[in-house]
Structure formats: C-alpha cells, structure tokens
Amino acid sequence: MDVNAAVAAAAAIVGVLTGVIAALAFRWSEREQKRPTRTSLHTDPVLPPGVDTVLSVLRSSAVVLDEGDTVVKASSAAYALGLVRGGKLTVDPMLQMARDTRRDGEIRQVELDLPRRGNGRGEALAVSARVAPLGSRLVLLLVEDLTEARRIEAVRRDFVANVSHELKTPVGALSLLSEAVMGASDDPEAVERFAGRMQIEATRLTSLVQELIDLSRVQNDDPLEGAEPVRVDELVAEAIDRCRHQAGSKQITMAAGGTADLHVWGHRGQLAAALGNLVENAVNYSPARTRVGIAARRVNAPGGDLIEVAVTDQGIGISDKDKERIFERFYRVDPARSRATGGTGLGLAIVKHVAASHGGEVTVWSSAGQGSTFTLRLPEAGAARARAHAPQHSALDEDGQLPELDEDGQPPTDSTPYAPLPAPEVLP
C-alpha cells in the first residue's frame, strides 16, 4: 500500500508540473506571435484593404509611413535603392516631405539626386519622389528611378548637337564656295578650283548622311531577321576592295590571312560595313608605304566557338585616354586628320553596334608608335563549327602571311590578341 501511495503521489506531481509547463509555453507562444518582425513591417494589418496588393504591382519603389515615421510597408525596390534601412526612411528630404504631407494633407512631388550606395563613386541616382496621404494616419511615398532616362536624354541631346555641328561644316563650306564661284565667273581656273572643293565637301556631306542612316539602321534593325551564314573570307575581300584605292594612293600594302573557310551568323550587309570601317580606319591612319593586316581565326569559348577578325595597322597608335572613347559617336582621336581624310567619327560607333547586335564585341589594342589592332569577335555559325581547322597564315611576315600560332592556339605575343605589325616603316 505504501508503495502504491508513493507512485500515485509522484504521478500527481508530474501531472501538475506538465500542466504548469504547458501553460507557460502557451503564453510564450502568444507573446512571440505578437512580437513585430521584419515580415510584419511589410504586411502590417493597419494598411487599408487592397493597398498591399496595389503596391506590390507598382513599378515604382513604395514606402508607407505611420504617424511616427516608422516604415509600415516597403517594397523590395525601396530596399534596393537604399531608401529604407532598419525600418526607417533614410532620405531626409523625403522624410520632411512625408511630415509636411501628414500635417496639411497636400500631395507633394520633387526630383532629387541621391548618392550611390557603397563607396559613393559614379553618377548620382536621379529619382522622382511623390508623397500623398493614405487614410487618416498613414503616408504613401512613391519613388521613380530616373537615372537611365536622364542618361538616354543626355545621349540624345549630345547626338543632336553633334549632328547639327557636323552637318553645318560642309553645308557652310558649300555656301561659301558657291559664292566664290559666282564671284569668279570670268576666271575659268578659279571656277574649276572652287568646283573641285565643292565636290569634296559634297562627298563629305554625302558620307556623313549615309553613315547616319547606317547607324540608325543598325540600332533599330534586328540582324537576326535576315540572318544567314556569312563567309569571313568574302567579308575580308570586300573590305580590302573597298579600301583598295585609298591604300594604293598611299602605297600601303594590304595582306589578309588566317584560318580559311570560317563562317559567322548574321546580317551580311551590316557585317561587311563593320569590317569595312575597321579596314578603312587602318588605311586612313597609317603612314604611307606601310602595311595593314587582316587576320581571321577560330577561338574556343564557353558559350560556343567565336570567330576573331583582327585588323592591324602601323599608325601613330591611340593613347589610353582616347581608347576609352573611340567607340563614341563623333569622337575623333585626331580631328585634323579626320577632316583631311573625310572621317565622320561614326565608323567605330557603327562597328560597336553591329558587334553587339550580333552577340559579339569589338576591342582595341594600341601602343604609341606601334600602331593599333582592332579585333572583331562574333559567334561562329553552327554549320561551320565541325569544319577542320585550316593552316594558319599571317599577314605580317616577309611574304605577307600571318605567323603560325603556338601549340595552344595562341598568338606569338602575350600582350595583344594578334601580333602587331612592326613599328611604322617605309617600304623600299
């Protein structure tokens, strides 16, 4: 009996302890459920019905503040822009706008330039902020990122200004020359001289208009619409033929080589224009009686084989400062030489857009006094990837051929994608 009584007493004590622990656990669970979390800051039930759903589909960054300036809800975009941290709005001008709107109920809007998060370098973040009351106690802040729109507007504005300036030069020259012709009507030699100048300016104006049309076309057209396998050999031959007259007048030797029978996939006309611009630049900026080499090869890449076409000249080279800007529209390394050769400053911009629209890129290596190498990289056409590698030849040796690549398929120098031509020389 004593043993049974002891067991019963122990069971009773255990039951009481279990009940006490269960009650404490229940109360602790209720307290934890009431405690605010980061998630609850986003979905607080004080928001009017439907507001949470509407804010979630807005493209703008959205922040809802209560009467204590605490963030009740903030979209992920607001956190990404750095507008909200630790449940607080971090931009003081926006915070002051919210307080003023809470006080008088008026809707306010302002454009601000905010520093970038991190090291603070780079352009400022341009935003448009709009504050409106939301119910009786809340304030809604909508922020639109205007940075990209401003950048595009600046590019458009500069482009219009540059086009106006470039067109004004030959048009003004034609106007003056026509007046000179009229004034020299009784001097046949002067008329002939002025007419020749007018023809030069008219040719320059025609080239500028045509390159503007080409640039507009490559920016707006989809190159895959009329895409086809294009032989690189044919593109190189067309580029050389396009510049044969200019090269001949300066006694510049043009030599082509590299892997034969390569194909790229794209718009033939655009690809021909891009490579033609590179070769034309090489001829225009090379001293007389030097060489220009065009070499093509296949290189392995993680996303599929690429075709590289390198154009090497023996020009004066490009400084590091200029290399960062040479692909900008209307930018010229040497404006005086561009005027002498009729350059418009649009050729490399066209090359850049063609390469990008075909899924490739264009890069430049250059050294002062050693010339430049522009390399156009484009995806290889799928039908050509199984073709055998043809022997490598170079446009740079004594016979006008490219040197053999090493056993790893690399060019004979580590500093450039292709070996540059020797320093500017005068051929015998």
Contacts in CASP RR format, 6 or more apart in sequence:
PFRMAT RR
TARGET T0000
AUTHOR 0000-0000-0000
METHOD contacts of the structure
MODEL  1
MDVNAAVAAAAAIVGVLTGVIAALAFRWSEREQKRPTRTSLHTDPVLPPG
VDTVLSVLRSSAVVLDEGDTVVKASSAAYALGLVRGGKLTVDPMLQMARD
TRRDGEIRQVELDLPRRGNGRGEALAVSARVAPLGSRLVLLLVEDLTEAR
RIEAVRRDFVANVSHELKTPVGALSLLSEAVMGASDDPEAVERFAGRMQI
EATRLTSLVQELIDLSRVQNDDPLEGAEPVRVDELVAEAIDRCRHQAGSK
QITMAAGGTADLHVWGHRGQLAAALGNLVENAVNYSPARTRVGIAARRVN
APGGDLIEVAVTDQGIGISDKDKERIFERFYRVDPARSRATGGTGLGLAI
VKHVAASHGGEVTVWSSAGQGSTFTLRLPEAGAARARAHAPQHSALDEDG
QLPELDEDGQPPTDSTPYAPLPAPEVLP
41 71 0 8 1.000
41 72 0 8 1.000
41 73 0 8 1.000
41 74 0 8 1.000
41 87 0 8 1.000
42 73 0 8 1.000
42 74 0 8 1.000
43 52 0 8 1.000
43 73 0 8 1.000
44 72 0 8 1.000
44 73 0 8 1.000
46 66 0 8 1.000
46 72 0 8 1.000
46 137 0 8 1.000
46 138 0 8 1.000
47 64 0 8 1.000
47 72 0 8 1.000
47 73 0 8 1.000
47 138 0 8 1.000
48 134 0 8 1.000
48 135 0 8 1.000
51 64 0 8 1.000
51 134 0 8 1.000
52 73 0 8 1.000
55 62 0 8 1.000
55 64 0 8 1.000
55 73 0 8 1.000
55 75 0 8 1.000
56 75 0 8 1.000
58 75 0 8 1.000
58 142 0 8 1.000
59 144 0 8 1.000
60 77 0 8 1.000
60 142 0 8 1.000
60 143 0 8 1.000
60 144 0 8 1.000
61 75 0 8 1.000
61 77 0 8 1.000
61 78 0 8 1.000
61 80 0 8 1.000
61 81 0 8 1.000
61 83 0 8 1.000
61 142 0 8 1.000
61 143 0 8 1.000
61 144 0 8 1.000
61 145 0 8 1.000
62 73 0 8 1.000
62 74 0 8 1.000
62 75 0 8 1.000
62 77 0 8 1.000
62 78 0 8 1.000
62 140 0 8 1.000
62 141 0 8 1.000
62 142 0 8 1.000
62 143 0 8 1.000
63 71 0 8 1.000
63 73 0 8 1.000
63 74 0 8 1.000
63 75 0 8 1.000
63 78 0 8 1.000
63 83 0 8 1.000
63 84 0 8 1.000
63 89 0 8 1.000
63 140 0 8 1.000
63 141 0 8 1.000
63 143 0 8 1.000
64 71 0 8 1.000
64 72 0 8 1.000
64 73 0 8 1.000
64 74 0 8 1.000
64 134 0 8 1.000
64 138 0 8 1.000
64 139 0 8 1.000
64 140 0 8 1.000
64 141 0 8 1.000
65 71 0 8 1.000
65 72 0 8 1.000
65 89 0 8 1.000
65 98 0 8 1.000
65 102 0 8 1.000
65 138 0 8 1.000
65 139 0 8 1.000
65 141 0 8 1.000
66 72 0 8 1.000
66 137 0 8 1.000
66 138 0 8 1.000
67 102 0 8 1.000
67 137 0 8 1.000
67 138 0 8 1.000
69 88 0 8 1.000
69 89 0 8 1.000
69 95 0 8 1.000
69 98 0 8 1.000
69 99 0 8 1.000
70 87 0 8 1.000
70 88 0 8 1.000
71 84 0 8 1.000
71 86 0 8 1.000
71 87 0 8 1.000
71 88 0 8 1.000
71 89 0 8 1.000
72 138 0 8 1.000
74 83 0 8 1.000
74 84 0 8 1.000
74 87 0 8 1.000
78 84 0 8 1.000
78 143 0 8 1.000
79 85 0 8 1.000
81 114 0 8 1.000
81 125 0 8 1.000
81 127 0 8 1.000
81 143 0 8 1.000
81 145 0 8 1.000
82 90 0 8 1.000
82 117 0 8 1.000
83 89 0 8 1.000
83 90 0 8 1.000
83 91 0 8 1.000
83 94 0 8 1.000
83 143 0 8 1.000
84 90 0 8 1.000
89 95 0 8 1.000
89 98 0 8 1.000
89 141 0 8 1.000
91 112 0 8 1.000
91 114 0 8 1.000
91 129 0 8 1.000
93 110 0 8 1.000
93 112 0 8 1.000
93 129 0 8 1.000
94 112 0 8 1.000
94 129 0 8 1.000
94 131 0 8 1.000
94 141 0 8 1.000
94 143 0 8 1.000
97 108 0 8 1.000
97 110 0 8 1.000
97 129 0 8 1.000
97 131 0 8 1.000
97 141 0 8 1.000
98 131 0 8 1.000
98 139 0 8 1.000
98 141 0 8 1.000
100 106 0 8 1.000
100 108 0 8 1.000
101 107 0 8 1.000
101 108 0 8 1.000
101 131 0 8 1.000
101 132 0 8 1.000
101 133 0 8 1.000
101 139 0 8 1.000
102 133 0 8 1.000
102 139 0 8 1.000
105 133 0 8 1.000
107 130 0 8 1.000
107 131 0 8 1.000
107 132 0 8 1.000
107 133 0 8 1.000
108 130 0 8 1.000
108 131 0 8 1.000
109 128 0 8 1.000
109 129 0 8 1.000
109 130 0 8 1.000
109 131 0 8 1.000
110 128 0 8 1.000
110 129 0 8 1.000
111 126 0 8 1.000
111 127 0 8 1.000
111 128 0 8 1.000
111 129 0 8 1.000
111 146 0 8 1.000
112 126 0 8 1.000
112 127 0 8 1.000
112 128 0 8 1.000
112 129 0 8 1.000
113 124 0 8 1.000
113 125 0 8 1.000
113 126 0 8 1.000
113 127 0 8 1.000
114 124 0 8 1.000
114 125 0 8 1.000
114 126 0 8 1.000
114 127 0 8 1.000
115 124 0 8 1.000
115 125 0 8 1.000
116 122 0 8 1.000
116 123 0 8 1.000
116 124 0 8 1.000
116 125 0 8 1.000
123 147 0 8 1.000
123 151 0 8 1.000
124 147 0 8 1.000
125 145 0 8 1.000
125 147 0 8 1.000
126 145 0 8 1.000
126 146 0 8 1.000
126 147 0 8 1.000
126 149 0 8 1.000
126 150 0 8 1.000
127 143 0 8 1.000
127 144 0 8 1.000
127 145 0 8 1.000
127 146 0 8 1.000
127 147 0 8 1.000
128 143 0 8 1.000
128 144 0 8 1.000
128 146 0 8 1.000
129 141 0 8 1.000
129 142 0 8 1.000
129 143 0 8 1.000
129 144 0 8 1.000
130 141 0 8 1.000
130 142 0 8 1.000
130 143 0 8 1.000
130 144 0 8 1.000
131 139 0 8 1.000
131 140 0 8 1.000
131 141 0 8 1.000
131 142 0 8 1.000
132 139 0 8 1.000
132 140 0 8 1.000
132 142 0 8 1.000
133 139 0 8 1.000
133 140 0 8 1.000
134 140 0 8 1.000
159 329 0 8 1.000
162 329 0 8 1.000
162 330 0 8 1.000
163 212 0 8 1.000
166 208 0 8 1.000
166 330 0 8 1.000
166 344 0 8 1.000
167 205 0 8 1.000
167 208 0 8 1.000
170 201 0 8 1.000
170 202 0 8 1.000
170 204 0 8 1.000
170 205 0 8 1.000
170 208 0 8 1.000
171 205 0 8 1.000
173 197 0 8 1.000
173 201 0 8 1.000
174 198 0 8 1.000
174 201 0 8 1.000
174 202 0 8 1.000
174 205 0 8 1.000
177 194 0 8 1.000
177 197 0 8 1.000
177 198 0 8 1.000
177 201 0 8 1.000
178 198 0 8 1.000
180 190 0 8 1.000
180 194 0 8 1.000
181 191 0 8 1.000
181 194 0 8 1.000
181 195 0 8 1.000
181 198 0 8 1.000
184 190 0 8 1.000
184 191 0 8 1.000
184 194 0 8 1.000
185 191 0 8 1.000
204 342 0 8 1.000
204 343 0 8 1.000
204 344 0 8 1.000
207 342 0 8 1.000
207 343 0 8 1.000
207 344 0 8 1.000
208 344 0 8 1.000
208 346 0 8 1.000
211 344 0 8 1.000
211 345 0 8 1.000
211 346 0 8 1.000
211 347 0 8 1.000
211 350 0 8 1.000
212 346 0 8 1.000
214 273 0 8 1.000
214 346 0 8 1.000
214 350 0 8 1.000
215 329 0 8 1.000
215 346 0 8 1.000
215 349 0 8 1.000
215 350 0 8 1.000
215 353 0 8 1.000
217 270 0 8 1.000
218 270 0 8 1.000
218 273 0 8 1.000
218 350 0 8 1.000
218 353 0 8 1.000
218 354 0 8 1.000
218 357 0 8 1.000
219 353 0 8 1.000
221 267 0 8 1.000
221 270 0 8 1.000
221 357 0 8 1.000
222 357 0 8 1.000
223 266 0 8 1.000
223 267 0 8 1.000
223 270 0 8 1.000
223 354 0 8 1.000
223 357 0 8 1.000
223 358 0 8 1.000
224 266 0 8 1.000
224 267 0 8 1.000
225 267 0 8 1.000
226 266 0 8 1.000
226 267 0 8 1.000
227 265 0 8 1.000
227 266 0 8 1.000
227 267 0 8 1.000
228 265 0 8 1.000
228 266 0 8 1.000
228 268 0 8 1.000
229 263 0 8 1.000
229 264 0 8 1.000
229 265 0 8 1.000
229 381 0 8 1.000
229 382 0 8 1.000
229 383 0 8 1.000
229 384 0 8 1.000
230 263 0 8 1.000
230 264 0 8 1.000
230 265 0 8 1.000
230 266 0 8 1.000
230 268 0 8 1.000
230 271 0 8 1.000
230 381 0 8 1.000
231 261 0 8 1.000
231 262 0 8 1.000
231 263 0 8 1.000
232 262 0 8 1.000
232 263 0 8 1.000
232 264 0 8 1.000
232 296 0 8 1.000
232 307 0 8 1.000
232 309 0 8 1.000
233 260 0 8 1.000
233 261 0 8 1.000
233 262 0 8 1.000
233 296 0 8 1.000
235 268 0 8 1.000
235 271 0 8 1.000
235 272 0 8 1.000
235 275 0 8 1.000
235 309 0 8 1.000
236 256 0 8 1.000
236 257 0 8 1.000
236 275 0 8 1.000
236 294 0 8 1.000
236 296 0 8 1.000
236 309 0 8 1.000
237 256 0 8 1.000
238 272 0 8 1.000
238 275 0 8 1.000
238 276 0 8 1.000
239 272 0 8 1.000
239 275 0 8 1.000
239 276 0 8 1.000
239 278 0 8 1.000
239 279 0 8 1.000
239 280 0 8 1.000
239 294 0 8 1.000
240 254 0 8 1.000
240 256 0 8 1.000
240 279 0 8 1.000
240 294 0 8 1.000
242 276 0 8 1.000
242 279 0 8 1.000
242 280 0 8 1.000
243 254 0 8 1.000
243 276 0 8 1.000
243 279 0 8 1.000
243 280 0 8 1.000
243 283 0 8 1.000
244 254 0 8 1.000
246 252 0 8 1.000
246 280 0 8 1.000
246 283 0 8 1.000
246 284 0 8 1.000
247 253 0 8 1.000
247 254 0 8 1.000
247 283 0 8 1.000
247 292 0 8 1.000
250 283 0 8 1.000
250 286 0 8 1.000
250 287 0 8 1.000
250 288 0 8 1.000
250 289 0 8 1.000
251 288 0 8 1.000
251 289 0 8 1.000
251 427 0 8 1.000
252 283 0 8 1.000
252 286 0 8 1.000
252 288 0 8 1.000
252 289 0 8 1.000
252 290 0 8 1.000
252 291 0 8 1.000
252 292 0 8 1.000
253 290 0 8 1.000
253 291 0 8 1.000
253 292 0 8 1.000
253 400 0 8 1.000
253 427 0 8 1.000
254 279 0 8 1.000
254 283 0 8 1.000
254 291 0 8 1.000
254 292 0 8 1.000
254 293 0 8 1.000
254 294 0 8 1.000
255 291 0 8 1.000
255 292 0 8 1.000
255 293 0 8 1.000
255 294 0 8 1.000
255 395 0 8 1.000
255 396 0 8 1.000
255 400 0 8 1.000
255 401 0 8 1.000
256 293 0 8 1.000
256 294 0 8 1.000
256 295 0 8 1.000
256 395 0 8 1.000
257 293 0 8 1.000
257 294 0 8 1.000
257 295 0 8 1.000
257 296 0 8 1.000
257 393 0 8 1.000
257 394 0 8 1.000
257 395 0 8 1.000
257 401 0 8 1.000
257 402 0 8 1.000
258 295 0 8 1.000
258 296 0 8 1.000
258 297 0 8 1.000
258 390 0 8 1.000
258 392 0 8 1.000
258 393 0 8 1.000
258 394 0 8 1.000
258 395 0 8 1.000
258 402 0 8 1.000
259 296 0 8 1.000
259 297 0 8 1.000
259 298 0 8 1.000
259 389 0 8 1.000
259 390 0 8 1.000
259 392 0 8 1.000
260 390 0 8 1.000
261 384 0 8 1.000
261 387 0 8 1.000
261 390 0 8 1.000
262 296 0 8 1.000
262 297 0 8 1.000
262 298 0 8 1.000
262 307 0 8 1.000
262 380 0 8 1.000
262 384 0 8 1.000
263 307 0 8 1.000
263 380 0 8 1.000
263 381 0 8 1.000
263 382 0 8 1.000
263 383 0 8 1.000
263 384 0 8 1.000
264 271 0 8 1.000
264 307 0 8 1.000
264 358 0 8 1.000
264 378 0 8 1.000
264 379 0 8 1.000
264 380 0 8 1.000
264 381 0 8 1.000
265 358 0 8 1.000
265 379 0 8 1.000
265 380 0 8 1.000
265 381 0 8 1.000
265 382 0 8 1.000
266 358 0 8 1.000
267 358 0 8 1.000
270 354 0 8 1.000
270 357 0 8 1.000
270 358 0 8 1.000
271 354 0 8 1.000
271 358 0 8 1.000
271 378 0 8 1.000
273 350 0 8 1.000
273 354 0 8 1.000
274 350 0 8 1.000
274 351 0 8 1.000
274 354 0 8 1.000
274 355 0 8 1.000
274 362 0 8 1.000
274 376 0 8 1.000
275 309 0 8 1.000
275 311 0 8 1.000
275 376 0 8 1.000
277 347 0 8 1.000
277 348 0 8 1.000
277 350 0 8 1.000
277 351 0 8 1.000
278 311 0 8 1.000
278 351 0 8 1.000
278 362 0 8 1.000
278 374 0 8 1.000
278 376 0 8 1.000
279 292 0 8 1.000
279 294 0 8 1.000
279 311 0 8 1.000
281 311 0 8 1.000
281 313 0 8 1.000
281 347 0 8 1.000
281 348 0 8 1.000
281 374 0 8 1.000
282 292 0 8 1.000
282 293 0 8 1.000
282 311 0 8 1.000
282 312 0 8 1.000
282 313 0 8 1.000
282 372 0 8 1.000
282 374 0 8 1.000
283 292 0 8 1.000
283 313 0 8 1.000
284 337 0 8 1.000
284 341 0 8 1.000
284 343 0 8 1.000
285 313 0 8 1.000
285 315 0 8 1.000
285 316 0 8 1.000
285 317 0 8 1.000
285 334 0 8 1.000
285 337 0 8 1.000
285 372 0 8 1.000
286 292 0 8 1.000
286 313 0 8 1.000
286 314 0 8 1.000
286 315 0 8 1.000
286 424 0 8 1.000
287 314 0 8 1.000
287 315 0 8 1.000
287 424 0 8 1.000
287 426 0 8 1.000
288 426 0 8 1.000
289 425 0 8 1.000
289 426 0 8 1.000
289 427 0 8 1.000
290 313 0 8 1.000
290 314 0 8 1.000
290 315 0 8 1.000
290 421 0 8 1.000
290 424 0 8 1.000
290 425 0 8 1.000
290 426 0 8 1.000
290 427 0 8 1.000
291 314 0 8 1.000
291 395 0 8 1.000
291 396 0 8 1.000
291 400 0 8 1.000
291 421 0 8 1.000
291 427 0 8 1.000
292 311 0 8 1.000
292 312 0 8 1.000
292 313 0 8 1.000
292 314 0 8 1.000
292 421 0 8 1.000
293 310 0 8 1.000
293 311 0 8 1.000
293 312 0 8 1.000
293 313 0 8 1.000
293 395 0 8 1.000
293 396 0 8 1.000
293 421 0 8 1.000
294 309 0 8 1.000
294 310 0 8 1.000
294 311 0 8 1.000
294 312 0 8 1.000
294 395 0 8 1.000
295 309 0 8 1.000
295 310 0 8 1.000
295 312 0 8 1.000
295 394 0 8 1.000
295 395 0 8 1.000
295 402 0 8 1.000
295 418 0 8 1.000
296 307 0 8 1.000
296 308 0 8 1.000
296 309 0 8 1.000
296 310 0 8 1.000
297 307 0 8 1.000
297 308 0 8 1.000
297 392 0 8 1.000
297 405 0 8 1.000
298 305 0 8 1.000
298 306 0 8 1.000
298 307 0 8 1.000
298 308 0 8 1.000
298 380 0 8 1.000
298 389 0 8 1.000
299 305 0 8 1.000
299 306 0 8 1.000
299 307 0 8 1.000
299 308 0 8 1.000
299 377 0 8 1.000
300 306 0 8 1.000
304 379 0 8 1.000
304 380 0 8 1.000
304 385 0 8 1.000
305 379 0 8 1.000
305 380 0 8 1.000
305 385 0 8 1.000
306 360 0 8 1.000
306 377 0 8 1.000
306 378 0 8 1.000
306 379 0 8 1.000
306 380 0 8 1.000
307 377 0 8 1.000
307 378 0 8 1.000
307 379 0 8 1.000
307 380 0 8 1.000
308 375 0 8 1.000
308 376 0 8 1.000
308 377 0 8 1.000
308 417 0 8 1.000
309 375 0 8 1.000
309 376 0 8 1.000
309 378 0 8 1.000
310 373 0 8 1.000
310 374 0 8 1.000
310 375 0 8 1.000
310 376 0 8 1.000
310 417 0 8 1.000
310 418 0 8 1.000
311 373 0 8 1.000
311 374 0 8 1.000
311 375 0 8 1.000
311 376 0 8 1.000
312 371 0 8 1.000
312 372 0 8 1.000
312 373 0 8 1.000
312 395 0 8 1.000
312 396 0 8 1.000
312 418 0 8 1.000
312 419 0 8 1.000
312 420 0 8 1.000
312 421 0 8 1.000
313 371 0 8 1.000
313 372 0 8 1.000
313 373 0 8 1.000
313 421 0 8 1.000
314 370 0 8 1.000
314 371 0 8 1.000
314 421 0 8 1.000
314 422 0 8 1.000
314 423 0 8 1.000
314 424 0 8 1.000
314 425 0 8 1.000
315 369 0 8 1.000
315 371 0 8 1.000
315 372 0 8 1.000
315 424 0 8 1.000
316 334 0 8 1.000
316 368 0 8 1.000
316 369 0 8 1.000
316 371 0 8 1.000
316 424 0 8 1.000
317 366 0 8 1.000
317 367 0 8 1.000
317 368 0 8 1.000
317 369 0 8 1.000
317 370 0 8 1.000
317 371 0 8 1.000
317 372 0 8 1.000
318 326 0 8 1.000
318 333 0 8 1.000
318 364 0 8 1.000
318 366 0 8 1.000
318 372 0 8 1.000
319 333 0 8 1.000
319 368 0 8 1.000
322 333 0 8 1.000
323 364 0 8 1.000
323 366 0 8 1.000
325 331 0 8 1.000
326 333 0 8 1.000
326 348 0 8 1.000
326 364 0 8 1.000
327 348 0 8 1.000
327 349 0 8 1.000
327 351 0 8 1.000
327 352 0 8 1.000
327 362 0 8 1.000
328 349 0 8 1.000
329 345 0 8 1.000
329 346 0 8 1.000
329 349 0 8 1.000
330 344 0 8 1.000
330 345 0 8 1.000
330 346 0 8 1.000
330 349 0 8 1.000
331 345 0 8 1.000
332 338 0 8 1.000
332 343 0 8 1.000
332 345 0 8 1.000
338 344 0 8 1.000
338 345 0 8 1.000
348 362 0 8 1.000
351 362 0 8 1.000
351 374 0 8 1.000
351 376 0 8 1.000
352 362 0 8 1.000
355 361 0 8 1.000
355 362 0 8 1.000
355 376 0 8 1.000
355 377 0 8 1.000
355 378 0 8 1.000
358 378 0 8 1.000
358 379 0 8 1.000
359 378 0 8 1.000
359 379 0 8 1.000
360 377 0 8 1.000
360 378 0 8 1.000
360 379 0 8 1.000
361 377 0 8 1.000
362 374 0 8 1.000
362 375 0 8 1.000
362 376 0 8 1.000
362 377 0 8 1.000
363 374 0 8 1.000
363 375 0 8 1.000
363 377 0 8 1.000
363 417 0 8 1.000
364 372 0 8 1.000
364 373 0 8 1.000
364 374 0 8 1.000
364 375 0 8 1.000
365 372 0 8 1.000
365 373 0 8 1.000
365 375 0 8 1.000
365 415 0 8 1.000
365 416 0 8 1.000
365 417 0 8 1.000
365 420 0 8 1.000
366 372 0 8 1.000
366 373 0 8 1.000
367 420 0 8 1.000
369 423 0 8 1.000
369 424 0 8 1.000
370 420 0 8 1.000
370 421 0 8 1.000
370 423 0 8 1.000
371 420 0 8 1.000
371 421 0 8 1.000
371 423 0 8 1.000
371 424 0 8 1.000
372 420 0 8 1.000
373 416 0 8 1.000
373 417 0 8 1.000
373 418 0 8 1.000
373 420 0 8 1.000
375 417 0 8 1.000
375 418 0 8 1.000
392 402 0 8 1.000
392 403 0 8 1.000
392 404 0 8 1.000
392 405 0 8 1.000
393 401 0 8 1.000
393 402 0 8 1.000
394 400 0 8 1.000
394 401 0 8 1.000
394 402 0 8 1.000
394 403 0 8 1.000
394 404 0 8 1.000
394 419 0 8 1.000
395 401 0 8 1.000
395 402 0 8 1.000
396 402 0 8 1.000
396 403 0 8 1.000
396 419 0 8 1.000
396 421 0 8 1.000
397 403 0 8 1.000
402 418 0 8 1.000
403 412 0 8 1.000
403 419 0 8 1.000
405 411 0 8 1.000
405 412 0 8 1.000
406 412 0 8 1.000
411 417 0 8 1.000
411 418 0 8 1.000
411 419 0 8 1.000
412 419 0 8 1.000
413 419 0 8 1.000
413 420 0 8 1.000
END
